[in-house]
Amino acid sequence: LKKLDNGTRYTTEYLVRFIARLQPKSTVVRNDLLKRLVASLTHQALGIQGTLRPVGMEWNKLRQGTAGELMLFIDSIYDMATGEKDSNPPGL
C-alpha cells in the first residue's frame, strides 16, 4: 500500500473501510463485495457467483492468478481496517 500514491492509497482504504462499515453478515457476501470493488478499481470483469461482473461492461476478464493476488491484498486491507488478524502485514 505504501508504494501507491497518496490519492490512490486513501481512496482504496476509504472504499474498503466503507465496505467494512456495511458489516457483511457472511464471509461470502464480504468476498463478493470486495471482488466487485476490485473489478471496478481495475476496470476488468471478475467472476462473482458464476457471473462476470460488472454486467454490461465490455471489460477484459481479470486473470485467475492476478485476481487471487489482488484479493489477498484487499483482504489484508480489510482485516487491517476492521482490526482483524495482523494489523501490520508485510508490504502494506
N, C-alpha and C positions, 0 to 999 in steps of 0.2 A: 504494500500500500504506500510505503514511503517513496517508491520510485515514480508514482503518479504525480502529475502537477496538482497544486493545491485545489483548484476548482473541481477537477475530476475526483479527487480524493474526498472532498467534503460532500459533493453531490452523491457519490456512491454510498458513503457512510450514512448520509441523510436518508436515502431511499431504503437502505437495509434496516435502519432504525425505525422507519415508518412501518415496514412490514412486521418488525418485532412488536411494535405497539398494537398492531391488529390482534396480537396474541392468537395465532392459528391454533385450533383445537387439537390437530393431529400433525404428526411429522409429515404425512403425505401432503396435506394442504400447505404446510410450510414450504416443502420442497417444490411444489407446483408454483407457488407464488415466487419463490426465488428463481426458478427456471424461467418464468415469464419475465422477470426483471432482467435476467442475463440475456434473454432473447432480444429485449428492447434495447439494452445498452450496446449490444454487439451488432445490431441490425441484421441478425441471422435467425432463421427459423430453428426451433428446438422442439423435439417431441415431448408433449405433455399429455399423459394418459392416452397414448396412441394416436394423437393428432398433432400435426405440425402447427405450432403457434408462433407468431400471431397469424390468424386466418385472414386470407385476403391480401396478404403482402407477398410480393414476389422476391422475397429474400432467399439467399442461398441457405442450405441446411448447414448448421454448425456440426462439425465433425465430432465423432464419439469421444476421442481422446481429449480434444480441446474442451468439449463440454464437461467432461469429467473433471479436468483440472480447474476450470472456471467454477464449477460447483463446489469443489473443495475450498477454493479461495473465498467464495461468497459465504459458504457455511462458516468458515473461520471468522469472517467479519460479523456474521450474525451472532455467533457464540460470544464474540467479544462485546457486541452491543448489548446482549442480554445478560452478560455476566456468567454464562455457562462455560464449562470446560476451562481451557487455558486462556487467560486473559491477555497474554502476550506471545502469540505463536511466532515462530521464526519467519522473517521476511515481511512482517506487517508493521 
